[in-house]
């Protein structure tokens, strides 16, 4: 009887191992302080295991997360999700600890080392926030010559902002940190992504304190993997196919209605 019992246990363990080995899984990392695209749930609990089709993270929520999750789940993939500050997310990709990171804006440097999905995961306009009493004749970034403009460390605002040498750039670490500095007149302007910055202002009940200058570009954001990682290229193709599926079956429209 003991021999039979042990044999049954071994068979169960072997079958579980084979099932896991045959599972389609994508290893993903992102940040959790980027509402409404990727941000922590209230009363969050850590995800102790990968997230299979039909389930959701206990820790992460947001527009971009919903698009990624539903796209991979539509293709039968389980998601191994890791959440960290953005600098560490990029480091994990560069060291091969994950296959995919998101959301990422294209720029010259990233195009050299990263493969990008064809389908976007989210999009927001680039613009400058100022105090309501700030006067400027906006004709583009040159209008801000000599002024102190804050930006979030590690975020990309496109090549126009990156290549602008006439302004004094002031790094911050959090979205609301820049708005507090702007409100206290420690800076003159704050470059931002319209959708997440507006969301943060609404949550803080500070919308009425600021105004927005005209957009100078947009932040189409993508999933990326290392060009040197052939598996990552395959997984990006899987996402693209899954994204098109959820557009066709109406799931994407439900995500739009939920977060816009």
C-alpha positions in Angstrom: 0.0 0.0 0.0 2.8 2.4 0.9 4.5 1.7 -2.5 1.2 2.4 -4.3 0.7 5.6 -2.3 4.2 6.9 -3.1 3.8 6.0 -6.7 0.6 8.1 -6.9 2.3 11.1 -5.3 5.2 10.8 -7.7 2.8 10.6 -10.7 0.9 13.7 -9.5 4.2 15.7 -9.1 5.4 14.6 -12.5 2.1 15.6 -14.2 2.2 19.0 -12.5 5.7 19.6 -13.6 4.9 18.6 -17.2 1.9 20.8 -17.2 3.9 23.8 -15.9 6.7 23.1 -18.4 4.2 23.1 -21.3 2.5 26.3 -20.1 2.8 29.4 -22.3 4.2 32.1 -20.0 5.5 35.6 -20.5 7.8 37.2 -17.9 6.9 40.9 -17.6 8.0 43.9 -15.4 6.4 47.3 -15.0 6.0 50.1 -12.5 3.1 50.8 -10.1 3.1 54.6 -9.7 1.8 55.6 -13.2 -2.0 56.1 -12.9 -4.3 55.5 -14.7 -2.0 53.3 -16.9 -0.3 51.2 -14.2 -0.8 51.7 -10.5 -1.3 49.8 -7.2 -4.7 48.6 -6.1 -6.1 49.7 -2.8 -5.6 47.0 -0.1 -3.2 45.4 -2.5 -1.7 41.9 -1.9 1.4 40.6 -3.6 0.9 38.2 -6.5 2.4 34.9 -5.2 2.1 33.1 -8.5 1.8 33.8 -12.2 -1.5 35.1 -13.5 -3.3 32.6 -15.9 -6.1 33.5 -18.4 -9.3 34.5 -16.7 -7.6 36.0 -13.6 -6.2 39.3 -12.6 -3.3 40.7 -10.5 -4.1 41.3 -6.8 -1.6 44.1 -6.8 -1.7 46.0 -10.1 -4.5 47.8 -12.0 -4.7 50.3 -14.9 -5.5 50.9 -18.5 -2.1 49.6 -19.9 -2.1 46.6 -17.6 -5.6 45.7 -18.7 -4.6 45.9 -22.4 -1.5 43.8 -21.9 -3.2 41.2 -19.7 -6.2 40.7 -21.9 -4.0 40.6 -25.1 -1.8 37.8 -23.7 -4.7 36.0 -22.1 -6.5 36.0 -25.4 -3.6 34.0 -26.8 -3.6 31.5 -23.9 -0.6 33.0 -22.1 0.0 33.1 -18.3 1.7 36.3 -17.1 4.6 36.3 -14.6 4.4 39.9 -13.3 7.0 41.8 -11.4 6.5 45.3 -10.1 9.4 47.7 -9.3 10.5 51.3 -9.7 11.1 52.1 -13.3 15.0 52.2 -13.1 14.9 48.7 -11.8 12.4 47.6 -14.4 14.8 48.6 -17.2 17.8 47.0 -15.3 15.9 43.7 -15.1 15.2 43.7 -18.9 18.8 44.6 -19.7 20.1 41.8 -17.4 17.7 39.2 -19.0 15.6 38.7 -15.8 12.4 39.4 -17.7 11.5 39.2 -21.4 9.1 42.2 -21.7 8.7 45.6 -20.0 6.0 48.2 -20.5 4.9 51.0 -21.1 7.9 52.4 -23.0 8.1 55.5 -25.3 10.3 55.3 -28.4 13.4 57.4 -28.6 16.7 57.2 -30.5 18.7 55.4 -27.7 15.9 52.8 -27.0 15.5 52.0 -30.7 19.2 50.9 -30.7 18.7 48.2 -28.1 15.0 47.4 -27.8 12.5 45.6 -30.1 9.1 47.3 -30.0 5.6 45.8 -30.4 3.7 47.1 -33.4 0.6 47.7 -31.4 0.6 50.5 -28.7 -0.4 49.8 -25.2 -1.4 53.4 -24.4 -1.0 57.0 -25.6 -1.0 60.5 -24.0 0.0 63.9 -25.2 3.2 65.7 -24.1 2.6 69.2 -22.8 3.8 71.8 -20.2 1.8 72.6 -17.1 2.1 76.1 -15.5 0.5 78.1 -12.8 -2.8 79.8 -13.7 -1.1 83.2 -13.4 1.9 82.3 -15.6 2.1 84.4 -18.8 3.9 83.1 -21.9 3.4 83.5 -25.6 3.7 79.8 -26.6 5.4 79.2 -30.0 7.1 75.9 -29.0 9.8 74.8 -26.5 11.9 77.9 -27.3 9.2 80.0 -25.6 10.5 78.7 -22.3 14.0 79.8 -22.7 15.8 80.3 -19.4 12.9 78.9 -17.4 13.0 76.1 -14.8 11.1 73.1 -16.1 10.7 70.0 -14.0 10.6 66.4 -15.4 10.3 63.0 -13.9 13.6 61.2 -13.7 13.8 58.2 -16.0 10.7 59.1 -18.1 11.0 60.0 -21.8 9.3 63.1 -23.1 10.4 62.7 -26.7 13.3 64.1 -28.6 12.0 67.7 -28.7 12.2 68.0 -24.9 15.4 65.9 -24.7 17.2 68.1 -27.2 16.1 71.4 -25.9 19.1 73.2 -24.3 17.5 76.6 -23.6 15.6 75.6 -20.5 16.8 74.6 -17.0 15.7 71.1 -16.4 14.9 70.0 -12.8 14.4 66.3 -12.1 11.7 65.0 -9.7 10.8 61.4 -8.7 7.0 61.5 -8.4 4.2 63.1 -10.4 2.8 65.1 -7.5 6.3 66.2 -6.3 6.5 68.4 -9.5 3.1 69.9 -9.0 3.9 70.8 -5.4 7.1 72.5 -6.6 5.2 74.3 -9.3 2.5 75.5 -6.8 5.2 76.8 -4.5 7.0 78.6 -7.4 10.2 76.6 -7.1 9.9 75.9 -10.8 8.2 77.7 -13.7 6.7 74.8 -15.6 6.4 71.0 -15.5 6.6 68.7 -18.6 4.1 65.9 -18.4 1.9 63.2 -20.0 -1.6 64.6 -20.1 -3.7 61.6 -19.1 -1.7 60.4 -16.0 -0.9 63.9 -14.9 -4.5 65.0 -15.1 -5.5 61.9 -13.2 -3.1 62.7 -10.4 -4.4 66.3 -10.2 -8.0 65.1 -10.0 -7.1 62.7 -7.2 -5.3 65.5 -5.3 -8.2 68.0 -6.0 -5.6 70.4 -7.5 -6.9 70.8 -11.1 -7.9 74.4 -10.7 -4.4 75.5 -9.7 -2.8 74.9 -13.1 -3.2 75.4 -16.8 -1.7 73.5 -19.8 0.2 74.8 -22.8 -0.5 73.4 -26.2 0.8 69.8 -26.9 4.2 69.5 -28.5 4.0 65.7 -29.2 2.6 62.5 -27.9 3.7 59.5 -25.9 2.7 56.4 -27.8 3.8 53.7 -25.5 4.7 50.1 -26.2 5.9 46.7 -24.9 9.6 46.2 -25.5 12.2 43.4 -25.3 15.9 43.3 -26.0 16.8 43.0 -29.6 19.3 40.3 -28.6 16.5 38.1 -27.1 14.8 36.1 -29.9 12.1 34.9 -27.4 11.2 38.5 -26.7 10.5 39.2 -30.4 8.2 36.2 -30.5 6.4 37.4 -27.4 5.9 40.9 -28.9 4.3 39.3 -31.9 2.0 37.3 -29.6 0.9 40.6 -27.9 0.3 42.2 -31.3 -2.0 39.4 -32.4 -3.7 39.3 -29.0 -4.3 43.1 -29.1 -5.9 42.8 -32.5 -8.1 40.0 -31.1 -9.4 42.0 -28.2 -10.1 45.0 -30.5 -12.2 42.7 -32.7 -14.1 41.0 -29.9 -15.0 44.2 -28.0 -12.8 43.7 -24.9 -10.7 46.7 -25.9 -13.7 48.9 -26.1 -14.6 47.9 -22.5 -11.1 48.8 -21.3 -11.4 52.2 -23.0 -14.8 52.9 -21.3 -13.4 51.8 -17.9 -10.4 54.2 -17.9 -11.1 57.1 -20.2 
